[in-house]
Amino acid sequence: MVGTPGGLLSAALVADGARPFTTFYDDATGERVELSVATFDNWVAKTANLLQDDLGAEPGQRAALLLPAHWQTQVWLMACWAVGLIVVPGGAPADADLVVSGPDTLDEARACGGERVALALRPMGARFADAPEGFLDYAAEVAGHGDRFVPYVPTAPDAPALDLGGREYSAAELAEVGADAAKEWGLTSGDRLLSALPFTRESGLRAGLLAPLAASVPVVLCRNIERLDESALERRISTERVTRTITDSEG
C-alpha cells in the first residue's frame, strides 16, 4: 500500500528509480555516499531477506536500533518495517527480540538475549576487520541476499511499526507523519532536504526519512556535522543543491 513507508518507496521506485534518494556525509571520516532510489531499495530488500531468512524475524517482534544518523540506519528502519517488526530506536536491548548496534554500543547491545547484529559503519559499507564475538557482521552477510523481498506474512498498515519514547506508531501513521511534515515544510519536486538529526527522535525520522519518502525528494543526511564551520556548511548546501535545512526548532 502507498500509505506506508514501504509503499511510498515502491512508488518512488516506479516513478524514477535512478534519481538520488539519500546522500550521506560523515564529517569525522570524510565519507560521502549517494544512493539512488533503486540502490536504496536493493539494500532494504537484502536486509529484509537477511532478517527474515537468517535471523528468523517475525511480525510483531521488537528490534532495538542502536545506530546514529547514517544511511544504513535508514535501510534498517525500512527493512524492519518490511518484515513487520516494531522498531525501537535507542531502545533497551534487554527488552528487544533482536538488536542492531553500531561499533560504539556493542557492550550495551550484549544485553539482548535474542539475535544481535553489528554494523561497522565504515566507509563504503565495509565489514569489521574482526567481527565482534556474539554478533552477526551485517556487512559480511547482507550481500548474499536477494534484491527483492516478499514477506512470508504480509503486514497490515495498522500494525505497530515504531515505538518512540513509549508512543507507538503504525506503518500508516508513519506515512502520515511524513506527509504532514512535507506539507508543513512546503516540499515539492525539486526540493532537497538536509538533516543531521538523530533517528531516536521524531524530528530526525521526519526530516531524515519520512518526509523525503512522502514528498519523493532526496535527503542529505549528515553525521558529525558539528565538525564543519559555517562556510563549509554553506558550501555543502550549495554543492548538494539543498533547499531546506531542518533544524531542531523546525523538526
Phi and psi in degrees as a GROMACS rama.xvg file:
@    title "Ramachandran Plot"
@    xaxis  label "Phi"
@    yaxis  label "Psi"
@TYPE xy
-66.9652  -29.9423  VAL-2
-78.254  35.8873  GLY-3
-140.351  160.515  THR-4
-55.3294  -42.0225  PRO-5
-64.9601  -38.7102  GLY-6
-65.443  -37.8644  GLY-7
-65.8979  -38.6363  LEU-8
-66.361  -41.0566  LEU-9
-62.2171  -40.2048  SER-10
-65.4511  -39.5529  ALA-11
-65.3819  -35.3583  ALA-12
-65.8902  -42.1862  LEU-13
-67.556  -39.3654  VAL-14
-68.3902  -46.1751  ALA-15
-169.662  87.2837  ASP-16
-68.4131  -17.3809  GLY-17
-86.1273  -14.5601  ALA-18
-71.7855  154.141  ARG-19
-62.2761  139.849  PRO-20
-107.896  -51.6477  PHE-21
-138.486  138.841  THR-22
-121.61  122.814  THR-23
-112.525  135.387  PHE-24
-121.787  136.614  TYR-25
-117.926  108.658  ASP-26
-82.3851  5.00484  ASP-27
-91.1479  -27.7226  ALA-28
-113.196  -15.7684  THR-29
84.3526  6.85137  GLY-30
-69.2259  140.37  GLU-31
-136.805  126.726  ARG-32
-130.78  132.848  VAL-33
-121.323  129.678  GLU-34
-119.372  131.484  LEU-35
-73.5295  170.032  SER-36
-57.3708  -44.7222  VAL-37
-64.9057  -42.4663  ALA-38
-67.1215  -41.9683  THR-39
-60.9192  -44.2018  PHE-40
-60.974  -38.6034  ASP-41
-62.5761  -43.2027  ASN-42
-62.0465  -41.9135  TRP-43
-62.1214  -45.4733  VAL-44
-62.9801  -45.7743  ALA-45
-59.4134  -43.269  LYS-46
-68.9046  -39.9419  THR-47
-63.3058  -40.5258  ALA-48
-64.1741  -38.6983  ASN-49
-62.238  -44.9567  LEU-50
-59.9592  -47.8037  LEU-51
-74.2935  -45.2383  GLN-52
-88.9137  -42.1075  ASP-53
-89.1915  -37.1332  ASP-54
-100.73  -7.24772  LEU-55
65.0169  27.9324  GLY-56
-66.976  141.468  ALA-57
-129.939  152.415  GLU-58
-53.4564  139.62  PRO-59
92.5825  -14.7245  GLY-60
-72.8591  157.951  GLN-61
-105.318  132.17  ARG-62
-118.758  116.132  ALA-63
-84.9586  122.818  ALA-64
-106.328  110.361  LEU-65
-103.748  73.9004  LEU-66
-136.756  148.513  LEU-67
-84.0335  -178.377  PRO-68
-62.5096  112.511  ALA-69
-162.303  151.505  HIS-70
-64.1081  -31.1181  TRP-71
-71.026  -24.7654  GLN-72
-67.8108  -41.5533  THR-73
-56.7189  -44.9019  GLN-74
-61.1527  -46.2809  VAL-75
-66.3241  -38.4952  TRP-76
-58.0065  -50.0547  LEU-77
-65.8193  -38.7304  MET-78
-67.0225  -42.009  ALA-79
-61.9109  -42.7098  CYS-80
-66.6166  -33.5756  TRP-81
-62.9914  -35.7821  ALA-82
-80.9605  -21.7454  VAL-83
99.8011  18.6458  GLY-84
-80.2666  157.888  LEU-85
-96.035  112.604  ILE-86
-85.1294  134.757  VAL-87
-123.686  90.4634  VAL-88
-63.6898  124.857  PRO-89
70.0874  15.8246  GLY-90
-73.3319  164.85  GLY-91
-71.3713  118.893  ALA-92
-58.4829  -32.2527  PRO-93
-64.9561  -21.9535  ALA-94
-97.2907  3.8771  ASP-95
-107.746  154.864  ALA-96
-79.5116  -26.6904  ASP-97
-151.773  157.152  LEU-98
-131.129  142.238  VAL-99
-121.872  120.497  VAL-100
-126.721  144.858  SER-101
-80.9063  177.814  GLY-102
-68.5911  -19.0798  PRO-103
-90.5891  -5.77098  ASP-104
-124.749  21.6986  THR-105
-63.431  -40.4465  LEU-106
-61.8662  -43.0171  ASP-107
-62.8708  -40.6377  GLU-108
-67.0617  -22.6567  ALA-109
-64.3382  -12.826  ARG-110
-71.0805  -14.0224  ALA-111
-74.6816  128.106  CYS-112
-85.6021  -5.05764  GLY-113
-100.469  -149.224  GLY-114
-70.1146  143.569  GLU-115
-126.88  129.866  ARG-116
-121.653  134.882  VAL-117
-115.497  135.221  ALA-118
-112.426  125.746  LEU-119
-72.0816  -26.6296  ALA-120
55.4355  36.2301  LEU-121
-89.7426  158.288  ARG-122
-53.1579  142.721  PRO-123
65.2162  20.5204  MET-124
68.1163  27.9867  GLY-125
-68.946  155.508  ALA-126
-81.395  173.175  ARG-127
-66.7933  146.898  PHE-128
-63.5146  -41.2371  ALA-129
-133.168  116.357  ASP-130
-61.6891  134.493  ALA-131
-65.6878  137.837  PRO-132
-61.9982  134.083  GLU-133
87.6727  5.15208  GLY-134
-127.302  147.843  PHE-135
-83.6071  128.839  LEU-136
-81.119  105.927  ASP-137
-52.0555  -49.6909  TYR-138
-64.5987  -28.6499  ALA-139
-78.8027  -19.8307  ALA-140
-108.803  -29.9224  GLU-141
-70.8029  -31.5117  VAL-142
-61.5338  -28.0444  ALA-143
-79.1267  -1.41889  GLY-144
-93.8981  159.756  HIS-145
-70.6193  156.318  GLY-146
-85.4031  0.317038  ASP-147
-128.8  142.57  ARG-148
-124.858  132.296  PHE-149
-128.39  117.86  VAL-150
-69.862  143.535  PRO-151
-65.0576  -36.0366  TYR-152
-122.652  111.463  VAL-153
-58.4065  141.3  PRO-154
-99.0285  143.112  THR-155
-86.7039  140.514  ALA-156
-58.9552  -25.6436  PRO-157
-94.1496  4.95197  ASP-158
-76.5194  149.01  ALA-159
-58.1074  135.845  PRO-160
-128.249  -20.8948  ALA-161
-147.961  136.292  LEU-162
-120.487  109.085  ASP-163
-122.741  106.953  LEU-164
62.9956  30.6449  GLY-165
89.1169  -5.99317  GLY-166
-99.9534  128.089  ARG-167
-96.1178  143.011  GLU-168
-125.443  139.41  TYR-169
-83.8892  169.082  SER-170
-61.1523  -39.8612  ALA-171
-64.4851  -39.3121  ALA-172
-66.1019  -34.8873  GLU-173
-64.6962  -40.0738  LEU-174
-63.1395  -37.8824  ALA-175
-66.8112  -39.7775  GLU-176
-58.6034  -43.7006  VAL-177
-64.8741  -42.9225  GLY-178
-64.3284  -40.2077  ALA-179
-64.6209  -41.3014  ASP-180
-65.5546  -43.2886  ALA-181
-60.1563  -39.9675  ALA-182
-68.1238  -42.9257  LYS-183
-60.0305  -39.7642  GLU-184
-90.3049  -0.684404  TRP-185
65.1166  36.6946  GLY-186
-73.9304  132.59  LEU-187
-138.166  174.3  THR-188
-54.7992  132.851  SER-189
102.94  -15.016  GLY-190
-78.8702  161.49  ASP-191
-150.185  124.246  ARG-192
-88.3284  152.262  LEU-193
-126.429  130.478  LEU-194
-138.774  139.872  SER-195
-122.984  16.7252  ALA-196
-83.6806  146.136  LEU-197
-73.2587  154.757  PRO-198
-82.231  3.63452  PHE-199
-83.4572  0.674191  THR-200
-126.836  149.866  ARG-201
-60.5557  -34.9722  GLU-202
-60.2835  -39.4447  SER-203
-69.6897  -38.2261  GLY-204
-66.5358  -40.4187  LEU-205
-61.7328  -52.7244  ARG-206
-76.805  -35.9698  ALA-207
-89.4072  -9.53648  GLY-208
-152.608  -53.8697  LEU-209
-71.7016  -44.1963  LEU-210
-66.4029  -44.0834  ALA-211
-57.9299  -37.9212  PRO-212
-65.3163  -46.3021  LEU-213
-65.4876  -38.9295  ALA-214
-92.3366  -6.0436  ALA-215
56.3574  50.7716  SER-216
-125.933  154.076  VAL-217
-72.3629  158.902  PRO-218
-129.32  140.265  VAL-219
-104.85  112.217  VAL-220
-104.088  126.04  LEU-221
-121.023  130.997  CYS-222
-111.667  140.798  ARG-223
60.7614  34.6519  ASN-224
-67.24  -17.8009  ILE-225
-63.9028  -13.4385  GLU-226
-76.9207  -13.4572  ARG-227
-86.4744  140.725  LEU-228
-85.2265  175.64  ASP-229
-61.8986  -39.5124  GLU-230
-68.1844  -37.5288  SER-231
-66.2644  -39.0648  ALA-232
-66.0526  -40.3182  LEU-233
-62.7033  -38.145  GLU-234
-64.1461  -41.3918  ARG-235
-62.8937  -45.535  ARG-236
-57.9065  -40.7094  ILE-237
-71.2147  -47.752  SER-238
-61.9148  -41.2861  THR-239
-87.849  1.99428  GLU-240
57.1739  42.4415  ARG-241
-72.6171  131.522  VAL-242
-108.312  -13.5153  THR-243
-147.829  119.036  ARG-244
-106.01  120.883  THR-245
-92.4151  120.016  ILE-246
-102.474  172.666  THR-247
-55.8841  -42.3505  ASP-248
-67.7129  -26.5876  SER-249
-92.7468  -21.6812  GLU-250
